[in-house]
């Protein structure tokens, strides 16, 4: 039976531990989930998270029914206890302009705040909503208790969050490993948490809490068919996850292919995830390891800088048929890495800017430059 977003597989946490050491400014966890699903290295897992009970308790006083109340959801065409719906089905963080407009109709402050709905105030409304969660809005607007069915039908659905699988089924046949960075921030004077990361890193109880999941195929971000092909893997932070799966798979199949990992984080002493594993592979001649710890010196150094430093060798590997992988942050890292690769190809391939760009595009078209960013 194929498991999907609509019909997920229910697993549980077997183990969870903090990857960062004392002095780190981050909070990143290694998770091990029990598993009976089929997957290959490079695949991701879709997690359907539960909302924080604290958020639900903040919303409950504004609903005209106890949390045990069963109501009919028009979106799902079935009955739900209110507690279950708010826990598993509803997005309690994101406020849409339409939800704001609907709640404003019940507010005694309608005249005061209705200016935010004017076309010329679209940007101001966007900022206002981004800084708040739904329970903030109830307080701001002083709304009276609402009918649960009406309110729940106005909410966005809870969407799955995707995490690269950090283990090989050959080495861990009954588990799925993940690397999850716990997101926390402050807005409007209140501490906030990422929905899925808070659920996985703090709320889910070991061996107890059901966690709905399904496998999301990689769409090409996987090992080459040639087991002896060389790999250049670029993955700062949690972007290193699929490369754990790659290297475990290669260890299990006794691959002769060369492997080069570019890993980056903030501080070597506190944020060098899986340091022992990578260094043991390096000592055995199975891995070339190049690191960029951005805050261990006055000038920040990232994986893109390390690529440029080793440009001649990177070009040599590419010319000899290496596959290039980039995983991690899409906003800046992936762009900087792409620009660094263009520069490497231009300089060490003795090509014009246009020719270097064409060469990089050819690597993508030939499935030798693969990207998985988020």
Long-range contacts (C-beta under 8 A, 24 or more apart in sequence): 3-37, 3-213, 3-214, 3-215, 4-214, 5-46, 5-48, 5-160, 5-214, 8-46, 8-48, 8-212, 8-213, 8-214, 9-36, 9-37, 9-212, 9-213, 9-214, 10-210, 10-211, 10-212, 10-213, 11-35, 11-176, 11-210, 11-211, 11-213, 12-204, 12-206, 12-207, 12-208, 12-209, 12-210, 12-211, 13-200, 13-204, 13-205, 13-206, 13-207, 13-209, 13-211, 14-175, 14-206, 14-207, 15-206, 16-200, 16-201, 16-204, 16-206, 19-179, 19-271, 19-273, 19-274, 20-270, 20-271, 21-269, 21-270, 21-271, 22-270, 23-267, 23-269, 23-270, 24-266, 24-267, 24-270, 24-271, 25-266, 25-267, 25-270, 26-181, 26-265, 26-266, 26-271, 27-181, 27-182, 27-184, 27-201, 28-179, 28-180, 28-181, 28-182, 28-237, 28-238, 28-271, 28-273, 29-179, 29-180, 29-181, 29-182, 29-200, 29-201, 30-166, 30-177, 30-178, 30-179, 31-177, 31-178, 31-179, 31-180, 31-200, 31-201, 32-172, 32-175, 32-176, 32-177, 33-175, 33-176, 33-177, 33-178, 33-211, 33-213, 34-174, 34-175, 35-174, 35-175, 35-176, 36-174, 37-176, 37-213, 37-214, 37-215, 38-169, 38-215, 39-165, 39-169, 39-176, 39-215, 40-169, 40-218, 40-222, 40-223, 41-165, 41-168, 41-222, 41-223, 41-242, 41-245, 41-246, 41-248, 41-249, 42-164, 42-165, 42-218, 42-220, 42-221, 42-222, 42-223, 42-242, 42-245, 42-246, 42-372, 43-165, 43-215, 43-216, 43-217, 43-218, 43-222, 44-162, 44-163, 44-164, 44-165, 44-215, 44-216, 44-218, 44-372, 45-162, 45-163, 45-165, 45-176, 45-178, 45-213, 45-214, 45-215, 45-216, 46-160, 46-161, 46-162, 46-213, 46-214, 46-215, 46-216, 47-160, 47-161, 47-162, 47-163, 47-196, 47-199, 47-200, 47-211, 47-212, 47-213, 48-88, 48-158, 48-160, 48-212, 48-213, 49-158, 49-161, 49-195, 49-196, 49-199, 49-200, 50-87, 50-88, 50-199, 50-203, 50-204, 50-209, 51-86, 51-87, 51-88, 51-90, 51-92, 51-158, 51-195, 51-199, 52-193, 52-195, 52-198, 52-199, 52-203, 53-87, 53-203, 55-92, 55-133, 55-135, 56-83, 56-86, 56-87, 56-92, 58-135, 59-86, 59-92, 59-134, 59-135, 59-138, 61-145, 62-135, 62-138, 62-143, 62-145, 62-146, 63-145, 63-146, 63-147, 63-148, 63-151, 64-145, 64-146, 64-147, 64-148, 65-147, 65-148, 69-148, 71-148, 71-149, 71-152, 72-149, 73-149, 73-152, 73-153, 74-149, 74-153, 75-153, 75-157, 80-152, 82-148, 82-152, 85-152, 86-152, 88-158, 88-212, 89-157, 89-158, 90-152, 90-155, 90-156, 90-157, 90-158, 91-155, 91-156, 91-157, 91-158, 91-159, 91-195, 92-133, 92-134, 92-135, 92-155, 92-195, 93-133, 93-134, 93-192, 93-195, 94-156, 95-129, 95-132, 95-133, 95-134, 95-137, 96-129, 96-156, 97-125, 97-129, 98-154, 99-134, 99-137, 99-154, 99-155, 100-125, 100-129, 100-137, 102-154, 103-137, 103-138, 103-141, 103-143, 104-141, 106-141, 106-143, 106-144, 106-146, 107-141, 107-142, 107-143, 108-142, 109-140, 109-141, 109-142, 113-140, 113-141, 130-187, 131-187, 131-188, 132-187, 132-188, 133-190, 133-192, 136-188, 136-190, 158-195, 160-214, 161-195, 161-196, 162-216, 162-374, 163-241, 164-238, 164-239, 164-241, 164-242, 164-245, 164-327, 164-372, 165-241, 165-242, 165-245, 166-240, 166-241, 166-242, 166-244, 166-245, 167-244, 167-245, 167-248, 168-245, 168-246, 168-248, 168-249, 168-252, 170-248, 170-249, 170-252, 170-253, 171-248, 171-249, 171-251, 171-252, 172-248, 176-213, 177-244, 178-241, 179-238, 179-240, 179-241, 179-244, 179-273, 180-238, 181-237, 181-238, 218-372, 220-367, 220-370, 221-325, 221-327, 221-370, 221-371, 221-372, 223-249, 223-250, 224-323, 226-257, 227-253, 227-255, 227-256, 227-257, 228-255, 228-256, 228-257, 229-257, 229-321, 229-322, 229-323, 230-257, 230-258, 230-259, 230-260, 230-317, 230-320, 230-321, 230-322, 230-323, 231-257, 231-258, 231-259, 231-260, 231-322, 231-323, 231-325, 232-260, 232-262, 232-314, 232-317, 232-318, 232-322, 232-323, 232-324, 232-325, 233-259, 233-260, 233-261, 233-262, 233-325, 233-327, 234-262, 234-303, 234-307, 234-324, 234-325, 234-326, 234-327, 234-328, 234-337, 235-261, 235-262, 235-263, 235-325, 235-326, 235-327, 235-328, 236-262, 236-263, 236-264, 236-265, 236-292, 236-302, 236-303, 236-328, 236-329, 236-333, 237-264, 237-265, 237-328, 237-329, 238-328, 239-326, 239-327, 239-328, 239-329, 239-333, 239-373, 240-273, 240-274, 240-327, 240-328, 241-327, 242-325, 242-327, 242-372, 243-325, 243-327, 244-274, 244-277, 246-325, 247-277, 247-281, 247-286, 247-287, 250-286, 251-286, 258-288, 258-317, 258-322, 259-286, 259-287, 259-288, 260-287, 260-288, 260-289, 260-290, 260-317, 260-322, 261-287, 261-288, 261-289, 261-290, 262-290, 262-291, 262-292, 262-303, 262-306, 262-307, 263-289, 263-290, 263-291, 263-292, 263-303, 264-291, 264-292, 264-293, 264-294, 264-302, 264-303, 264-306, 265-293, 265-294, 266-293, 266-294, 266-295, 267-293, 267-295, 267-296, 268-293, 268-296, 302-333, 302-336, 303-333, 303-337, 304-333, 304-336, 304-337, 304-339, 304-340, 305-340, 307-337, 307-340, 307-341, 307-344, 308-340, 308-343, 308-344, 311-340, 311-343, 311-344, 311-347, 311-348, 312-348, 314-341, 314-344, 314-348, 315-344, 315-345, 315-348, 315-349, 316-348, 318-345, 318-363, 318-368, 319-349, 321-368, 322-368, 323-367, 323-368, 323-369, 323-370, 324-363, 324-368, 324-369, 324-370, 325-370, 325-371, 325-372, 326-369, 326-370, 326-371, 326-372, 326-373, 327-371, 327-372, 327-373, 328-373, 328-374, 329-373, 329-374, 330-373, 330-374, 333-373, 334-371, 334-373, 341-369
